[in-house]
Amino acid sequence: MKMRGIKDEYFDRFNYENYGGTPILGVKGNVIIGHGISNEIAVKNMIIHSFDVAKSGLSTRISEAFN
């Protein structure tokens, strides 16, 4: 999209740089996986996202829901 000069907020939702990574569910702890070609923006956003996931207690809430 960038190469074609198309700027649309809809497509921004799918840009891996905006999120940096995604939580892996089903493990006993916080695991965030990032894209293999992540640049500095993606890595920065992954660190922020990791902090938010850890702070939210996501893994604890999932564990409690299935025990």
C-alpha positions, 0 to 999 in steps of 0.5 A: 500500500505504501508503494502505491501511495494508498493511505487508509486507516482501515489498512493500518489495522493490519500493519504489523508495525502498529502492534509489534507482536501478538500474544501466544495463548495456552502457555503458562506465562506471557509470550509475545511473538514478533514478525521476523522482519520487525524494524525498530518501530515494531520492536518498540510497539512490541515492548509496549504491547508486552507490558500491557499484556503482562499488566492486564494479567491475561495469562492468569485470567486464562488459567483461572478460566480453564481450571 
